[in-house]
Amino acid sequence: MVVAILGASMTDLGPWYEGLKKPDWQPPDWAFGPAWTVIFAAAALSGVTAWRHAPTDASREWVIGLFAINGILNILWSALFFRLHRPDWAIVEVGFLWFSIFVPMIIFARYSKAASLLLVPYLAWVTFAALLNFEIVKLNGFGVPF
């Protein structure tokens, strides 16, 4: 909930965002809220499932730590893109965010396939968001930083 609230509070769809050129295939702005709601619900269920199936206290701590890292990276992306108006920096950061979803999927699969599969929508959405972020960088002349 904290990550969702902080991320949403960073998302400013004001004049700067409205002025950006966006690809034709971008979903309407209203679709992002429901998508993130479903994604965060599935991720929370993944975390609970992974934590319950983790075989040791140490592995349960890893579950919490991996979600904490992911939460920080999720909030950071919103801050870079929407608050600092740096989609070029956000495109670099989104790679770290992507791995912060992929790595837990691999780890969680060792003790709960369900916990791993519950992260698939999150990974798919962040992959899509990265492509969208990349197109916004290109369309608006930010220059691709890599």
Salt bridges, closest charged atoms under 4 A:
ASP57 OD1 - ARG60 NH2 2.52
ASP88 OD2 - ARG86 NH2 2.50
GLU135 OE2 - LYS138 NZ 3.30
